[in-house]
Amino acid sequence: MTPTMYGIKNCDTVAKARKWLEERGQAYAFHDYKAVGIDRATLEGWVAEHGWETILNRAGTTFRKLDEADKQNLDADKAIGLMLTQPSMIKRPVLDLGDRRLVGFKPDLYEKALS
């Protein structure tokens, strides 16, 4: 199976991860969830696997600009709703390997997963 990288084209971390894969000749598909969107079932699967706390990017400017009321009482359903409305709040990249997903870019984890 060819891995699928989910992210945003203009994200620096996604660019680093894509370059890392390309330098190693690793084929992958790219899904820009800001341009193409993301479906609820996919987000629910990621949240079930990693927890909403990992998938929701609370350090990014999109989350920080939210009204305080939107940031309060977060749970999985509310986090998924926020990410569906504004995909920029999804941690990136997410590399889907078929049997598991890697969230964020750490070269050592990519190396282990793809060797």
Buried (B, 14 or more C-beta within 10 A) or exposed (E): EEBBBBBBEEBEBBBEBBEBBEEEEEEBEBBBBBEEEBEEEBBBEBBEEBEBEBBBBBEBEBBEEBEEEBEEEBEBEBBBEBBBEBBBBBBBBBBBBEEEBBBBBEEEEBEEBBE
